Amino acid sequence: MRALAIETATTACAIALDDGELVIERVLDTSRRHTEVLTPGIEALLAERSITARDLARVVVDHGPGLFTGLRVGIAAAQALARGLGVELVEVTSLELLAASAHRDGHRGRLTALVDARRGELFAQSFELGEGVVARGDASVIGPSDLVARWRGESQRPVLVGDGAARYRDLFEFSLEVTVLDIVVPSPREALAIGERRAPVELATPLYLRDADAVSNFAVRKAP
């Protein structure tokens, strides 16, 4: 089944295409230029493989958690494609994609996926990597220092993945013995793999976990 995956949850914009013979993954940009690069990037990749959007049967999109504007761009594009073409639309999360990449690389055991949420916070979720990838709880918003405090009470050495782990790497490594994996972009290739076994949705819903920065800033200004 030919399928396209769209990744815009972090500062990176990435896509992956399964054309029925080959899976190609491409990072289009890493500096939050999702609006400018996403559509041309999709068009170029389809043309490269000599297929059109009408040849697709499924669109997979990372619906978060992640940066507010990026999620809106990716979800809007995925929704438009799925509705316009009459094909399946599937949601995946940024945190499960990070964990899936670590699993594909051969890592096993407990792992925490971290996406940089800005404002000194992280989107975090723990997973157990064994024969597959199993979430150990829901995704949450937490500060890096609070994570360190939580890990101090655990016997296992934390293994971390994601751009949130990279951003606060110095803090984590100074405070504890941790392993930080060099995986920072939620993989659209993994999104394609997960999308094969996940039920489609009618409407993609952003997984924000908190208010957008603009809403938060407005509330702060309005506070007495």
N, C-alpha and C positions, 0 to 999 in steps of 0.2 A: 504494500500500500504506500503510495507516495504521500509524504507528509512534510510539513514545515513546522519548525519550532522557533519561537520568538522569545528572546531574553532581554529585558530592560529594567530589571529590578534594582540594579546597582548602578554605579557610574559607568559601567561597561554596557555596550549594546552589542548583542551577538545573535546569530541565527544558525540554524542547522537544517539541512535538507536531506531527506531520504528520497531518492529518485527511483527507488525500486531495484537499483543495482549497487548504488554507492551512497554512503552517508558522508556529507561534507559539513564540517562545523567551521564557522568563521566569526571572529571578533571584528566588528566593524569600527568600533571606536571605544575609547576608555575614558573620555572626558565629558560625559553627560550631553553629548550631541545627538541624542536619540531621534529627535524630530527630523534632523537634517539627514541622517545616514540610514535610517531603517528602511524606508520604502525603496530608495535607490539600491540599497544593498540586497534586498529581496529580489528586485527585478534583475540585477546583475547575476545573482547566483542561479536563478531560474534559466536565464539566457545561456549561461555557461554550460548548463546541463541539457540545453536544447528542449526545455519543456516550458509550459505556460502555467499560470496560476490555476487555470481550469483543469489541469491534469492532477491537481492535488485532491486527496480524499480526506485529509485531516489537518487541522491546525492546532498546535499545542502552544500554550502561553504560560509563562511564569506569572502568577497573579499575586506574588508577594510572599512574605513581607519584604518591603524595600522602600526605595525613595518614591515619594508621592507622584512627582511629575513623570518619572520614568515609567512607573506602573501604568499610568493613564495612557501614555503613548503606546506601549506594547499591547495593552488590552484593547484599546480602540482599534489598532491595526488588525489584531487577530479577530476581533468581533466582526469588523467590516469584511474581512476575507471570508470568514466562515459563513456569514449571512449571504454575502454576495454570490458565493459559489455553491451554497447549499451543502456544505460539507461538515463533518464532525468538528466540534470545538472541545478541547480538553484542557483542564487546568492542572498545573503542578505548582509546587512551592519552591522558592529560592533555597530554603534550608535543606529540603530533601534532595535537591539537585547537588548541592555541595557534598552532602553525605554520600550520595550515589557515586560521585566522582572519586571520593576517597576509597569507597568499596571497590570500584573498578581497578584502582591502582594497587589493590591488594591489602589494604588496611583492614584489620579486624579488631573487635572489641568496642569499648565505649568511645564515643566521639561527640563533641559539641560543635555545631555549625553556628557561625556568627556572621551576621550581616551588619555593616555599619549603618546605624540609624541616624547618625548625626546628633547634635545637641548633647553629646557626651553619653549616648545610650547605644545599646545593641539590640538587635533582634536575635534571639537565641533559641536553640532547640537541641536537645540531646537525642542521640541515636545509639542503637546497638547494631554493630556490623558483624554479621555471622554469615549464614548462607545467603541472607538477604539484608535489607536495610529496614530496621524496625524503629519507629519513633518511641521514645521513652516518656513522652509527655507532649503537651501542646507548646507551640511557639509562644514566646513572651518577650516583653521589653524589659531590659535590665541594664544597670550601669556596670562598667567593667570592674570597679572596686567591689561591688556587691557580688559579682561572680567569683572574684578572688576569695572573698570571705566564705562563700559557699563551698568552694573547692578545698579550702583548708580543712574542712571536716570530713573529707573523703579520703579513702585509702589509695585509690587509683590515681596515677599520674594523668592529668588532663591532656587529651589530644584535641587540637583545635583546627578548624578549617574556616575559610571565608575571608572577605576583605575586612570584617570586623576584627578577626584575629590578627590580621596583618597590621591594622592601624594601632592596636593596643599591645602589640607584641612585646615591646620593651617593658611595659608594666607587668604583663603576665610572666615574662621570663625573670624579671627582677623579684617578683613576689613568690613564685612557686617554680617547681620543676615541671615544665610543660613541654609538649611537642606541638609545634605549629607547622602544619602542612602548607606547602606552597600551592594552594588552590584558592583562588580569589574570585573567579567568575563562575556563577552558577551555569552549569554546562547545558546548552541547548541539545547537544547530542544525547545526554542523559534524559532530557525532556522527551525526546522522541521515543526512547526505550520505555520510559514509564507510561507515556501516552498510549502505547500499544495495548496495555492491559488495564487502562482506566476508562470508566464510563464517561461518555461525553456529557456536556452541560448545554443548556439552552442559552445561558447568559454568563459570561465570565464576571466574577465579582472580586474586586481588589481586596486583598488581605492587608489592610493598613496597620492594624493593631494599635494605632494612636492617631490623633489629629494631625493634619498637615501642618507644616511649619507656619504657613500664613495664618491658619486658624489659631494656633498656639500664640503667635506673636500678637494677634489682635486681642486675645483674651488677656495677655499680660498688660497691654496698653490700657485696657478697660478696667483693670483691677484698681481699687482705691488705694 
